[in-house]
Amino acid sequence: MKNFVNKTLFEWIYKLSEKDQEWALKYLSDKGLKLGIESPIMPILVPDTAENRELNIKLKNAFRQRKIRERRTGKKAYSIVLSNTAIKTLNKLSNQMASSRTDFLENLLSKEKELISREYEIKKQEKIREDLEDRIQINNILEKELSFALTRLAIHQLHEQSPASQHVPLADKKDDIEVKFKELWEESKNNMKLLGPAIKPYHALFDSAWSKLINLQPESNPQNNTNNDSNTPSGVADYIYFNLDDQP
């Protein structure tokens, strides 16, 4: 009489998912062992024979290989040569992380890729910042040059509208020059469209241009203090008027 056992051979099948159970039962059926139902609820008595025990071992091995193949989906075997020290380090670190060496290396590569991506993004942002700083510096220079040119143009227009103003000391007509400057500045800013709102207020640039203009006057340079009356109010006015097209 054959010996029968309960919950020994093939009992582990019933702890699997329904999909894995169906695969295991089909495997046994293909090997000639039919348990009678597709998804058993409880273990069925099977003959405790050497053949069935060997079949149970083969089933476990086949199931294990199946799971390995599933985990390797999208993966490919790759052989590399490592030093003994590197291998010991890999084994130690993978053990500490409670993972296989393959999983550890994949995680390591993934983190390194992320790190490189972050470093690239940081360098990219730094380059953008440097470019922006350069543009701001250039913009500041252009603003100053433009404001100085507009200040001189404002003086020129004031003299054209009121020729007598040419003989008025420069400091005494500053307010009138600033009014003209503001008109020219607003017109220039509107013509700049998108660049206009980003530039400084007109009064800040006028003050800077005015200081530069005053410093360029002959009376500010002792070498120009001759007997040609260049220090008189009319001399200053004439200097401004006749040098409008000169490059400072």
SULDAKA-V461379 format. One record per backbone hydrogen bond with DSSP energy under -0.5 kcal/mol. CO is the residue of the C=O (numbers start at 1). NH is the residue of the N-H. If there is no record, write none. Layout:
co-><CO	CO>
nh-><NH	NH>
This chain:
co-><3	5	8	10	11	12	13	17	18	19	20	21	22	23	24	25	26	27	28	29	32	33	46	47	49	50	51	52	53	54	55	56	57	58	59	60	61	62	63	64	65	66	67	68	70	72	80	83	84	85	86	87	88	89	90	91	92	93	94	95	100	101	102	103	104	105	106	107	108	109	110	111	112	113	114	115	116	117	118	119	120	121	122	123	124	125	126	127	128	129	130	131	132	133	134	135	136	137	138	139	140	141	142	143	144	145	146	147	148	149	150	151	152	153	154	155	156	157	158	162	163	164	165	169	169	170	171	173	174	175	176	177	178	179	180	181	182	183	184	185	186	187	188	189	190	192	193	193	195	195	196	201	201	202	203	204	205	206	207	208	209	210	211	212	214	217	218	220	221	222	224	229	232	233	234	235	236	237	238	239	241	243	246>
nh-><48	46	11	13	14	15	16	21	22	23	24	25	26	27	28	29	30	31	33	32	34	35	5	49	53	54	55	56	57	58	59	60	61	62	63	64	65	66	67	68	69	70	71	72	73	75	82	87	88	89	90	91	92	93	94	95	96	97	99	98	104	105	106	107	108	109	110	111	112	113	114	115	116	117	118	119	120	121	122	123	124	125	126	127	128	129	130	131	132	133	134	135	136	137	138	139	140	141	142	143	144	145	146	147	148	149	150	151	152	153	154	155	156	157	158	159	160	161	162	165	166	167	168	172	173	173	174	177	178	179	180	181	182	183	184	185	186	187	188	189	190	191	192	193	193	195	196	197	198	199	199	204	205	206	207	208	209	210	211	212	213	214	215	216	217	220	221	222	224	225	226	232	236	237	238	239	240	241	242	243	244	246	248>
